[in-house]
Amino acid sequence: MDISRSALRAISAAFVAVALLLAGCTSGAASPRTPSPTKAASRAALAAYYEQKLNWHECRGGAGFECATLKAPLDYARPDDGHDLKLAVSRKKAGGPGKRLGSLMVNPGGPGGSAIDYLQSYAGIGYPARVRARYDLVAMDPRGVAASEPITCLGDKQMDAFTQTDQTPDAPAETRSLVASYQKFARGCAARSGEILGHVSTVEAARDMDLLREVLGDRKLTYVGASYGTFLGATYADLFPRRVGRLVLDGALDPALTSEQINRDQTAGFETAFTAFAKDCVRRASCPLGTRDVAQARERLAAFFTRLDTHPVPTGESRRLGESLATTGVLAALYDEGAWPQLRTALRSAMRGDGSGLLTLADLYYERDGDGSYANLMYANPAVNCLDLPPAFHTPADVRKSLPAFQKASPVFGKALAWSALNCAYWPVHPTGTPHPLHAKGAAPIVVVGTTRDPATPYTWARSLASQLTSATLLTYNGDGHTAYGRGSTCIDTAIDTYLLTGTPPPSGKRCT
């Protein structure tokens, strides 16, 4: 079945902020040299990195984008050990009219989303003209991501098998199979990615951003970060508060939460998003989940997933649509209300025996191309998450204890999302971060944006981050979907554009529709 190109673009723009729910973290086994990303050598010891010059050239494909490579130390605590990383950077220079305001760095989230792809496919052509006129739009793929020394873990066929693993085990043998798949994934990451696996934390990525800021010639950082990009931006602000210029943190994460809390809150967020979808669906005669009420829709979707657990349906290719891929496809479409019509069509077809539509949505989520190859989003994602926070769960028994709370958060998705939080349970390096509030005391005004029915970054997280950051203002979008800037609200876009162009944040407590 076909899914419209416009809907795919909308979903794809949201997907770069996906996969926290897929990547619980872990204590794992110690690496040969335990990284210390919170520590860094002196500015003098890092001078060669801060004083480097970028060699800009036209990017492949042209379209007015320039590309370069930034050199960064693998380990900021040991910059003289001879281990450097090459980080990919791209920009589109300000086109005028008006005085150039400097660089505007963008990050779409993930962790694992390619900032360069986001810049070249959306921000560099889709951000408001008056913002593009005054700023050089700049993106850097974070370490371990896309074109910047990418983490890799599995071959494409192995990844196909991994995405089809039953994530709602009903028997000991199924639990063992799920654990074995997570172990194989972790072993593959260690074998294929090497020493960088211990140096892709958010703190290290934020330090890379400061290198780039300096090399670009900007005294302060101006930045728009979405979803995980808000955690990256807030971390930067906490490390370098006096170097903060104008920061927009859209679809905020709460850095004070544990990994288990994050996964459980996201589970509730997807339930909120599904409820909004179901309310819209049941008003339509063609709704595949019934026309009575949300409760009926929830029951029918749960029954459909249960049926797929034992009886996958054809998709027109060798992969069949089982419960795991179907669940991923549904969750994927909940990121953007523009995808609701496609979700209705895909569900209707799957319930009639054609799983191709939900498989397409799942593949888009996983960044699987038509030739069967995978981008590195789903490899970089757990690599970052497993360093940033201690584990959500250590054992299958821990997951089972948590199931009532997750299933209360979402009767349909709770079980699958609880088990998915075990994803990194055998990670080969220790986590280096802990949950803690970020204050960025002394920073210039920061704008935190929250969407009231955001599935992936619940609105409560935006409220919490805004309360932690000493100079933050909360801007609220009363609506559906993941993040708010550039998604159709003139009120939101005007407030953010004004802040970026003048430095004046919106009034405290401003709400938009």
Phi, psi and omega in degrees: 000157183263145172239133187298146180297323181296320179293320179298320178297319180296316180294316182300320179297326179281331188294334181299347180255021193286290232269024173307323183293340180270354192227084168293166183244175191206159173280319174062196176261152183293144174282163179303325177226106185294122181288154178230074187293342180284344179257146178216150177294170181294162178300323180297320180291338181259008188303321182298329179282317181289336184259005181292159177247136179273139177261092184282143175211162180295132178292154173299128185100345174063238180062022176086005180265140175251152180231154178201175178234128178259134177267133179222151178288141174302316183235113182294339177281343182225063185291346183260015183273002176086004180256106180246157175248149174251114185253129183281136182230146174219155177210158168234117188290150179305135184261354182071173004281174179101160181291134178296135182260356182116208181259143173242108181274141181233148173215128186271352177112205183132260353299148180120349178288139180281116177292326180292316177300319179297316179297311188281336180260341182223293191300318184292344178236342186252344175297154181307141184303323183289335174283316179295333179291329190257341183240144160286119177275127189231141176222144173228125172294123180299159179307133181088357188244132169052251185270004183249083178050061191295135169294139172221150189226319186225156167287166186297318179293322176296322179292323174304314180295320181299317183290343180262000179298137180295115181259015173229067186298135181249355183212160181305321181296322179291324176296316179298321179295319179295314178300318180298323180292321177293322178296316180297319178300311183296317178299320179297320178297316180296318184288323188266341188249337173068215191292335181297339182302332179267008185223044177237029180289163178294325177299316180293320177297324177293322176296323175299321178299324180289324173303311183297318178306312182294316182295329177286347179089018181264130179291325179228160182269126167251134197204140168238117179239137180247142174055238177306331177301338175289323177294320177297315180293319179293324177296317176302313182297324180288326178284321188229060187301326182284351179256010179279126173261260179243112183245127173248122182242101193250119184081061197285145167267155177257108185288351181273355184273150172284167179298320178296317178297319179300311182296321180290320178295320177295324176301315176296324178297319178290330175294319177299316180294321178295321178300317178297316177299314184295321178300321178289320185293314188291348176280354185251136182298334183269007184298124181287350182257016179099172183234019183268293183198178182296323180301316178296317179299318180296316181296319181291322178292318178298318179295322178296315177299318180299320179295319180293336180301327180246342182226077177299155182250155180295157178231000184090004176217186186293330178282135174259158181270105174260188184298318185296311180294323179295317178299316178299317179300318179293313179301321181302313183291341180283352178290336185214124181297341176295343179268358182302317178301320178293324178295318178301314181295317181295319178295316180301315180294317181296322179291342177261006174105007178241103185269011187296324182293314178292327177296320177300317179295318179297318179296323178296319177300315183278358185056050175261123180281169180297337179273005178090003180269150181250140167287179187263010181309311185282356172264314179295327184301302178293330179300318178288311184299323183287340173275327189285331185219149170299166189293146170292314181220148177261330187218164173303327179298323177298319179297314182301322179295331183274346188304317179304319181291320179291320181287335171291321178295323178206107179300331183273314188259350190302315184295312181297319184285332174294313180292329179294338180286357175269004191307324184254026188294349181233032184297142187277001176227150179291149169293147182246355180245168176221155176291131178196150179292151177247130187248325180050047182299129180097357180284155172294168182305134179242141178253121175255130184245131177230141177254131191295330180239042178287126183285326190262328177233088185306150185303327180300331179292320178297317178299319181292314180297319179298327179283334180283312183290122190294337183248018188273148170242135179267127175247123187251133171252116178276093185186191183253166174093170185264121183072174188228325186293130177075020183244018171115352179269110178299323180298312179297310184298319180295318180297317182287318178300317179299318178296314181296325185272332184241343185084002181268114180285161176294160178300147179303132178084007181298134179237143181230159173236000000 
